[in-house]
Amino acid sequence: MSLGPSPAERLNRARADLRMGVPVVLADGAGAILFVAAEGLAGGRLAALRGLGAPVLALTARRAETLKIAAYDGDLVRLHLPPEADETWVRDMADPAHDLAHPLKGPFRALREGGADLARAALQIAKSAHLLPSVLMVALEGAEPFARREALTLLDLAQVAPELAAASGFAEVAAARVPIAASQAGRVHVFRPDLGGEDHYAIEIGSPPRDRPVLARLHSACFTGDVLGSLKCDCGAQLAAALAQMGEEGAGVLLYLNQEGRGIGLANKMRAYSLQDQGFDTVEANHRLGFEDDERDFRIAAEILKRMGFASVRLLTNNPRKIAMMEATGIRVAERVALKVGRTRENAAYLATKAAKSGHLL
């Protein structure tokens, strides 16, 4: 067995590099690019990129729509970088924080020629690192010697594309009895993805039988709601109510999934909150940042449930998408159990948007 990193390990290394503002090399059979996350562009790296060629800025179609740029590549747009653009300009193209105070002016020159596969993958990698989905890139020749000389992570698109698309397997790395307010018979299981990334947790109440549907809740981590008691969402109330119902019934399992902010990460969630203060609803805010309505992957939950021996659930949810994802991944939903708690004056508009635009059954 080689001691060198696997494609999945290289991908996780690349995510860490991007979060530090370090560029990554991405290659396929047709060519290669050097790319860096737009929000991390600093330290004179723009000048270094210009020294290699003509930098191109890639944005998702969602962000391009806000900036009134036609996305000729369908789900993304590639822009020639104007000669006068500096690092602040690049970061502002990615981050909508100042869109209203300083409306960006074109004209923008969008690329139409050439393939967009490398740009598409680079955006996906940035997104998976919980960074704004916007990258600055430059074409490279001799990718392998360049990456070796500059001590940069080199990714082969053919190798990492399956890793980006796949649902990771999981290993249970620890479990212990944890008496909680909802039940003395609490037990916490920690699951770690085989492909790396954040751990996810299962809170098991009692000893639910594996041969019949278990009362289950798929709960995405919400630091602001679960920990701070934020009134902007209903997450903290849903977490407490779900555990309380499992405690009353004497059995259940709550999966606590580290997919903060519908999968965009806490920093981007705070960016979305700031946009909401400017008058945009939760879906519009995600789109202005360049994300889709919901970036979560509920295949994670299905894999953990299967690892724990569960094949069917009574699902505590108001979200039909969770039901569809469970059924699509082999977990039978025997019953949907409504969870309508936590409405406040501050989150009334947020809940209305979830019902109107995301189909939540509220």
N, C-alpha and C positions, 0 to 999 in steps of 0.2 A: 504493500500500500504506500502511495506517495505521501510524503509529509507536507506537500504543497497544498494551498487552499483549493477546495472544490469550487465549481461555478457559483453555488449558493453562498459559500463563504466569501468569495470575491465580491459578490453582489452586496453583501452586508458591509464589507470593507468599503465599497464605493459609497454606500449610503452615509457611513460615518465621515468619509472624506468630504462629501458634498456639504454636510452639516457644519464642517469646519471651514468651508470656503475653498477647499482644495479641488482642483480640476480632476476629471476622470477621463480616460481614453476608452472609446467604444468603437468596435470594429465589426464589419461584416465582410462578405465576399466582394462587395462592390467598392468598399472604401472604409474610411475611418474618420471620426471626429474627436476633438478634445472639447469637453463641455464642463461648465461650472454653473451651479445654481445662481440665478440672477440675484436673489436676495443676499447671497453670501459674497458677491463680487466686491473685492476690496484689495488693499495692499498693492496697488499698481498692477494687478493682474490683467486689467483691460488693455494696458499698453503692451503687455507681454503677448496677449492674444492677437493684438493687431500686428505684432511683429511676425506672427506665423501665417497671416493671411487676412481675408476679409471676414470679420465676425458676423454671425447671423443670430438673431434673437428668435427663439421659438416660444410660442404661447399657445395655450389651449384655445379651442374655438369659443369656449365660454368667456374667457378673458378678452379675446378678439372682438366678440360681440359688443362688450362694454365699450371698447375703444373704437368701434365702428370700422373694423378692418375686415375685409372679405377673406374668409378662410378657404383658400383654394385647395388645401390639402384635406378638406372635410372636417376632421376633428382637431386640427391644429393650423397654425399659421407660422410661416417663416419670414422674417423681416430682415432686409438689409439694414445694417447699423449705420445711421447717418454719421458723417465724419465728425460733426460737432458733439456727438453723444458722449457723455462722461459716465462714470460709475453710478452717480446719483440718478441720471436719466434712465439707465438700465433698471435700477432697483424700482424706480417709480413706475416703469412700464409693467412690472410684475405685481407691485403692491398698490391696491386702489385707495390707500388711506388718504391720499391727497387729490383724488380724481375731481372732487367737486370744488376744492379751493383753487386748484391749478389744473384746469382742463388741459389735457394733452392735445397738442395740435399736430396734424400731419404736415404734408402728405406722407403716408407710409408706403414704402415700396415692398410689396409682398413678393416673395419668390414663387414662381410657378414651375420652373424647370427642376429636373432631378427628383430622385426619390426622397420620401420623408420618413422612411422606416427608422433610421438612426435617431432623428429628432423626436419621433414618437416614443421610442424606447427611453430616450434621455428624459423626456417629460414624465414618463411613467415611473422611472427610478427616482426622480426628484420628489414626485408625489408620494411615493412609498416611504420616503425618508421624512415625511411630514413637513416638507418645504413647499413654498409656493410653486405651483407647476409652471415654471418659466426658466429656461436655460439659455445661456449664451454659448455658442459653439463656433468652432472653426474647423475646416477640413484639414486632414492630416495625411501625409504620405509617410510610409515607414513607421506605422503605429507601434510595433513591438520595440524596435530600438529606441524610439522616442520615449516611450513609457519607461523603459529600463533606465535610460539616461537621466530622466527627470524624477525617477522613483515614484511614478504614478501608478495607480491601479488600472490595469488593462482588462476590459471585459470583451468577450466574444458574444455578439448578439445571438448567434445560433445556440450558444450554451445557456445564456441567462434568460432568453425569452420564455422557455418553459418554466423557469423558476418564478418569473414575474406573474405568469398565468396560473400556476398551480396552487392548490390549497395545500398547505404544509401538513405533514403528519405531526403528531404530538407525543411527547413522552411525559409521564407523570414523574416529577422529580422530587416531590415531597408531599406529605399529607399529615395532618395532626388534628386531634380533637380540639375544638375551640368553642366553648360555651358562649352563646351570644344572647342578647336581650330577647330575641324572638324564640329561642329554644336552647335548653341546656344540651340538647343532643345535636350540636353543630360540629361539622368537620370541614376543614378547608383543604382542598387539593390544589396543588400548583402544577400547571402544565406548561411545558416549554416547547416551542416550535422546532421541528427537526431542521428547518432551514434558517434558524436564527430569528432574532426579533424579540418582541416583548412577550413576557409570560402572561398567561391568562389563568383565571382562578375559577374553581367550582366550589360553591358552598353547599354542602349536602346536609340536609336536615333529616335526622332519624336514619332509618335503614330502608329506603324505598325499594320495594320489590322490582326486579328487573323484568319480570314477565308480564307486566301490565303498565298502562300509561302513567308516567310520573308527572306530578305537578311541577312545571318547569318555567323558568323565566330567563330570557336572554337579555342581560342588562349591560349596556355599553357604559364604560367608565365615564363619569361626569364629575370632575374635581369640584366644579363650582356648585353643582346641585347636591352631590352625595356628601361632600365634606363641608362646604361653606354654607349649605342651606340656601342657595340662590333662589330667588323668587322669579327669575326669568324663565325657568323651565319647570317641568314636573318630575324630573329624574329622581331627586332625593326622596320625594314622597312615594314614587313607584317602587323604589328599592325597599323602603321600610315596609310598605304594604305587602309586597310580594313575600318578604321573609316572614312577616306576621302571619299571613295566610298559611304558609308552609308550616309554621310553628303550631298553628291551631289544628291543622290536619295531621300533624305528627310526622310528615314526610314530604320531601321535595328536593329540588336541586336548582340553585340559582347560578348561572354562569356569568361571571363578572369579566367581561371582555375589554381588553385595553384598546378600545377604538374610540378614543375621546373625540367629541365634536363630530359625530357621524363619520369617523374615520379620517379626519383631516388633522388631528392633533390639537393640543391645547393652545399653542401659539396662534395657529390659524383660526381656531375658534374665537380667541380674543379679538383677532382682526375682524371676524364676522360680527361679533358683538358691537365693535366700534362702528361698523357700517350700519348696523341696525339702529344705532343712536342717530345716524344721519337720515333715517327714515325708510331704509330698505328692510323687507321682511327676511326671514331666515333663509329661504331658498334664493332670493335675489342676492343676498350677501354672499352665499357660497358661489354663485355664478360669477359675481364681480371679482372674486378671488381666483377664479379659474377652475373651480371644482364643480362636480355634479351635485345634484340635490343631496345624495347620500352615497358616501364612498366606502361604507362598511362591507365586510365580507362575512356573511353568516355561515359560510361553509366551515369556518372555525368552530362554531358552536356544534354543528353536526358531528364533526370529527371528535370533539371532546365527549359528547354524549355517547357516541359509539364506543370510545375507549373505556367509558365507565359502565358499559353494558346495557345502555338504554336504547330501545328501538322505537318507542312511541312515547308521546308526551301529551299532557293537557297544558297547553301553552298559555301562559299569562301574558297577553299582549293586546295592543290596539292596532298593531301594524300588520296588515295583510301580507306585506313583503316577507316578513319573517316566516309566516306560515308557508308561503310558496317556496322559500328557500329550503326550509326543513323538508318539505315533501320532495323537492327536486334532488335532495342529497340523501334520501333514503331514511329519513326520520318521519314516521307517521304522526300526524297531528290528529289525535282522536277528538280533541275539543279545544275551542278557543275560549279562554277564561278572560273576561273583560277586566281591565285594570284602570278604572277612571277615578284618579285621585290627584290632588296637588294643584287644582286650578286656583290661580290667584289673579288679582287685578293686574299685576305686572306681566303675567304670561298669557293672558286671554288672547291677545293677537297672535302670539306664537302658536298656541294650540289651534286657533282657527286656520292658520296657514298650513299646519301639519294635516289638518282634515281636508282642506280645499285643494292643496297642491301635492300632498304625499299620500292621500287616501287613508289616513288614520281614522279608525272607527271611534270617533269621539262624540 
